[in-house]
Structures are given as structure tokens and as C-alpha cells.
Amino acid sequence: MASHQSLNAFVVERLAEVARVIRLADYVASYEPPQGTGVTLDAAVAAVREARDAS
């Protein structure tokens, strides 16, 4: 809580973060790449990581 936020705000922020991650994990688990594109889930994840690391 180095940002001097209240305990309540801190807990709400952490819970929101967990909820996003869970939804993202559910999405990734159910994702089916578009047919005929040759794009795999692994390739998409690698591209996202590369873009994130470049910024």
C-alpha cells in the first residue's frame, strides 16, 4: 500500500485484478483461432508478449 490508498481501495483493486485474470484465462482456454489463417494460440501469445515487451 505504498501509494497511500485505503485498505478498502487496495482490496477492491486486487479483487478486480484477479477477476480480469480469471476471465482472461477462461477466454484463452476457450479461444479457437480463425480457420484457414494458420495462426495458432501459441503464435498469438508470442506476438502479444513481444509487443508488450517492446513498449
Buried (B, 14 or more C-beta within 10 A) or exposed (E): EEEEEEEEEEEEEEEEEEEEEEEEEEEEEEEEEEEEEEEEEEEEEEEEEEEEEEE
